[in-house]
Amino acid sequence: MNDKEKTKIKNWDSITKLILGISISVIIFSFVSPIIFTSTSISYAYDFTETGQIGDTIGGIVNPFIALAGVLLTFLAFYMQIKANQIQITQFNQGLIKEKELRLLIEKKDYFNKLTLLKVDLADIESDIKSKAENLKKYFESEKKSPFQRNLFIKSPLKNYSRILEIDRLSIFNGFSLFLSHRERWIKEFSKLYNILDFLPELFQDLYNKYDHHSKDMFDSKMAIRNGLIQLMDRLSELINMYLREYNRENYLKYPASALANKTILNDITINFIGGMR
């Protein structure tokens, strides 16, 4: 908008006042003109005393001034209409400008709120990643320390990742452009952010799936070993009972077979493995 459009248009500008003043002056002069033009003149060159009938005199003198005033007032009416149209156009343009400014303000507020929500969700995701890493570390340490026990890996939901992806990506991009454009690599940061957000849920879901398969395979393997050990212990018990029946209670463990069978049954590893699988 140029300077003329920025200038507030007024109904009573100098031209309007001038035309109205001239019109009023002409009308006033038309009432006193008969006296002026029928009076004795100080100069013979401007002597109007020789007049016709009084009606013709007044009409002939007043009518031109009245007509001139009418022309001026008609021009003033058209001029005022033009001014009114200019005022309406200016008010309409100002309304459009205010509406545009209000729309931009609402959009900026929406972008800011979505960036704030993104910041909160990213903080939750960061905390969740640390929690998952800690749970994974505990699980591996438990597997290493107690391989014969059934160790559990504590899972946490992946809703935070999908919640961010549900936010309008274009609005986030506009928010980056509006509030973070001072950063030289803001476009790459935006792209990298969404690449990570797309990758992390798949990573953790794949990790959970592998844990489920591993846990099932390990459980089946441990159960097979446990059942085999139970069968072995049953047979060893039968062997010991056989020596116990053939020899007295004090001498049956002196034989290598019965002594080895008894030692195997009382072995800590065997007891712990069977006990840990219960």
DAWO-V308729 format. One record per residue. RES is the residue in one letter. PHI is phi as a letter, one per 20 degrees, with the letter a starting at -180 (999 if undefined). PSI is psi in radians with two decimals (none if undefined). Layout:
res=RES phi=PHI psi=PSI
res=RES phi=PHI psi=PSI
//
This chain:
res=M phi=999 psi=2.29
res=N phi=e psi=-3.14
res=D phi=f psi=-0.63
res=K phi=f psi=-0.65
res=E phi=f psi=-0.52
res=K phi=f psi=-0.39
res=T phi=f psi=2.29
res=K phi=f psi=2.21
res=I phi=e psi=2.24
res=K phi=d psi=2.60
res=N phi=f psi=-0.69
res=W phi=d psi=1.39
res=D phi=e psi=-3.08
res=S phi=f psi=-0.66
res=I phi=f psi=-0.75
res=T phi=f psi=-0.80
res=K phi=f psi=-0.68
res=L phi=f psi=-0.83
res=I phi=f psi=-0.75
res=L phi=f psi=-0.69
res=G phi=f psi=-0.76
res=I phi=f psi=-0.74
res=S phi=f psi=-0.79
res=I phi=f psi=-0.71
res=S phi=f psi=-0.72
res=V phi=f psi=-0.74
res=I phi=f psi=-0.80
res=I phi=f psi=-0.73
res=F phi=f psi=-0.52
res=S phi=f psi=-0.51
res=F phi=f psi=-0.55
res=V phi=e psi=-0.13
res=S phi=f psi=-0.63
res=P phi=f psi=-0.67
res=I phi=f psi=-0.73
res=I phi=f psi=-0.81
res=F phi=e psi=-0.24
res=T phi=d psi=-0.04
res=S phi=f psi=2.83
res=T phi=f psi=2.23
res=S phi=e psi=2.60
res=I phi=f psi=-0.17
res=S phi=c psi=2.38
res=Y phi=f psi=-0.40
res=A phi=f psi=-0.44
res=Y phi=c psi=0.76
res=D phi=e psi=2.01
res=F phi=d psi=0.38
res=T phi=f psi=-0.44
res=E phi=e psi=1.61
res=T phi=c psi=2.98
res=G phi=e psi=-2.60
res=Q phi=f psi=2.71
res=I phi=f psi=-0.63
res=G phi=f psi=-0.77
res=D phi=f psi=-0.63
res=T phi=f psi=-0.87
res=I phi=f psi=-0.77
res=G phi=f psi=-0.73
res=G phi=f psi=-0.51
res=I phi=e psi=-0.76
res=V phi=f psi=-0.69
res=N phi=g psi=-0.76
res=P phi=g psi=-0.68
res=F phi=f psi=-0.70
res=I phi=f psi=-0.73
res=A phi=f psi=-0.74
res=L phi=f psi=-0.74
res=A phi=f psi=-0.65
res=G phi=f psi=-0.74
res=V phi=f psi=-0.77
res=L phi=f psi=-0.71
res=L phi=f psi=-0.62
res=T phi=f psi=-0.78
res=F phi=g psi=-0.69
res=L phi=f psi=-0.66
res=A phi=f psi=-0.79
res=F phi=f psi=-0.69
res=Y phi=f psi=-0.73
res=M phi=f psi=-0.61
res=Q phi=f psi=-0.73
res=I phi=f psi=-0.75
res=K phi=f psi=-0.70
res=A phi=f psi=-0.72
res=N phi=f psi=-0.70
res=Q phi=f psi=-0.67
res=I phi=f psi=-0.75
res=Q phi=f psi=-0.75
res=I phi=f psi=-0.75
res=T phi=f psi=-0.76
res=Q phi=f psi=-0.66
res=F phi=f psi=-0.77
res=N phi=f psi=-0.70
res=Q phi=f psi=-0.66
res=G phi=f psi=-0.70
res=L phi=f psi=-0.72
res=I phi=f psi=-0.79
res=K phi=f psi=-0.69
res=E phi=f psi=-0.71
res=K phi=f psi=-0.76
res=E phi=f psi=-0.70
res=L phi=f psi=-0.71
res=R phi=f psi=-0.74
res=L phi=f psi=-0.68
res=L phi=f psi=-0.72
res=I phi=f psi=-0.73
res=E phi=f psi=-0.75
res=K phi=f psi=-0.74
res=K phi=f psi=-0.70
res=D phi=f psi=-0.76
res=Y phi=f psi=-0.73
res=F phi=f psi=-0.75
res=N phi=f psi=-0.69
res=K phi=f psi=-0.64
res=L phi=f psi=-0.67
res=T phi=f psi=-0.75
res=L phi=f psi=-0.69
res=L phi=f psi=-0.70
res=K phi=f psi=-0.74
res=V phi=f psi=-0.78
res=D phi=f psi=-0.65
res=L phi=f psi=-0.64
res=A phi=f psi=-0.71
res=D phi=f psi=-0.69
res=I phi=f psi=-0.73
res=E phi=f psi=-0.77
res=S phi=f psi=-0.65
res=D phi=f psi=-0.68
res=I phi=f psi=-0.75
res=K phi=f psi=-0.71
res=S phi=f psi=-0.74
res=K phi=f psi=-0.73
res=A phi=f psi=-0.70
res=E phi=f psi=-0.74
res=N phi=f psi=-0.67
res=L phi=f psi=-0.71
res=K phi=f psi=-0.76
res=K phi=f psi=-0.67
res=Y phi=f psi=-0.80
res=F phi=f psi=-0.68
res=E phi=f psi=-0.68
res=S phi=f psi=-0.69
res=E phi=f psi=-0.66
res=K phi=f psi=-0.68
res=K phi=f psi=-0.69
res=S phi=c psi=1.32
res=P phi=f psi=-0.34
res=F phi=e psi=-0.12
res=Q phi=e psi=2.84
res=R phi=e psi=1.76
res=N phi=e psi=2.45
res=L phi=d psi=2.47
res=F phi=d psi=2.01
res=I phi=f psi=2.09
res=K phi=e psi=2.67
res=S phi=c psi=2.62
res=P phi=f psi=2.78
res=L phi=d psi=0.34
res=K phi=f psi=-0.56
res=N phi=f psi=-0.61
res=Y phi=f psi=-0.77
res=S phi=f psi=-0.48
res=R phi=f psi=-0.69
res=I phi=f psi=-0.70
res=L phi=f psi=-0.31
res=E phi=f psi=-0.33
res=I phi=f psi=2.41
res=D phi=g psi=2.03
res=R phi=f psi=-0.63
res=L phi=f psi=-0.66
res=S phi=f psi=-0.70
res=I phi=f psi=-0.71
res=F phi=f psi=-0.77
res=N phi=f psi=-0.63
res=G phi=f psi=-0.72
res=F phi=f psi=-0.78
res=S phi=f psi=-0.61
res=L phi=e psi=-0.75
res=F phi=d psi=-0.31
res=L phi=c psi=0.26
res=S phi=f psi=-0.23
res=H phi=f psi=-0.27
res=R phi=e psi=2.40
res=E phi=f psi=-0.60
res=R phi=d psi=0.62
res=W phi=f psi=-0.56
res=I phi=f psi=-0.75
res=K phi=f psi=-0.65
res=E phi=f psi=-0.71
res=F phi=f psi=-0.81
res=S phi=f psi=-0.74
res=K phi=f psi=-0.65
res=L phi=g psi=-0.85
res=Y phi=f psi=-0.51
res=N phi=f psi=-0.73
res=I phi=f psi=-0.73
res=L phi=f psi=-0.55
res=D phi=f psi=-0.54
res=F phi=e psi=-0.71
res=L phi=f psi=-0.83
res=P phi=g psi=-0.70
res=E phi=f psi=-0.68
res=L phi=f psi=-0.90
res=F phi=f psi=-0.61
res=Q phi=f psi=-0.70
res=D phi=f psi=-0.67
res=L phi=f psi=-0.75
res=Y phi=f psi=-0.72
res=N phi=f psi=-0.74
res=K phi=f psi=-0.65
res=Y phi=f psi=-0.74
res=D phi=f psi=-0.79
res=H phi=f psi=-0.75
res=H phi=f psi=-0.77
res=S phi=f psi=-0.73
res=K phi=f psi=-0.78
res=D phi=f psi=-0.76
res=M phi=f psi=-0.70
res=F phi=f psi=-0.78
res=D phi=f psi=-0.73
res=S phi=f psi=-0.76
res=K phi=f psi=-0.65
res=M phi=f psi=-0.66
res=A phi=f psi=-0.75
res=I phi=f psi=-0.73
res=R phi=f psi=-0.80
res=N phi=f psi=-0.68
res=G phi=f psi=-0.72
res=L phi=f psi=-0.68
res=I phi=f psi=-0.76
res=Q phi=f psi=-0.72
res=L phi=f psi=-0.76
res=M phi=f psi=-0.60
res=D phi=f psi=-0.74
res=R phi=f psi=-0.68
res=L phi=f psi=-0.66
res=S phi=f psi=-0.71
res=E phi=f psi=-0.69
res=L phi=f psi=-0.78
res=I phi=f psi=-0.74
res=N phi=f psi=-0.60
res=M phi=f psi=-0.78
res=Y phi=f psi=-0.60
res=L phi=f psi=-0.62
res=R phi=f psi=-0.66
res=E phi=e psi=-0.52
res=Y phi=c psi=2.90
res=N phi=f psi=2.94
res=R phi=f psi=-0.45
res=E phi=e psi=-0.41
res=N phi=d psi=-0.08
res=Y phi=f psi=-0.41
res=L phi=e psi=-0.01
res=K phi=f psi=-0.27
res=Y phi=e psi=2.41
res=P phi=g psi=-0.72
res=A phi=f psi=-0.85
res=S phi=f psi=-0.63
res=A phi=f psi=-0.74
res=L phi=f psi=-0.69
res=A phi=f psi=-0.75
res=N phi=f psi=-0.69
res=K phi=f psi=-0.67
res=T phi=f psi=-0.72
res=I phi=f psi=-0.68
res=L phi=e psi=0.12
res=N phi=f psi=2.37
res=D phi=f psi=-0.67
res=I phi=f psi=-0.78
res=T phi=f psi=-0.80
res=I phi=f psi=-0.79
res=N phi=f psi=-0.71
res=F phi=f psi=-0.84
res=I phi=f psi=-0.71
res=G phi=f psi=-0.62
res=G phi=f psi=-0.34
res=M phi=e psi=0.01
res=R phi=f psi=none
//
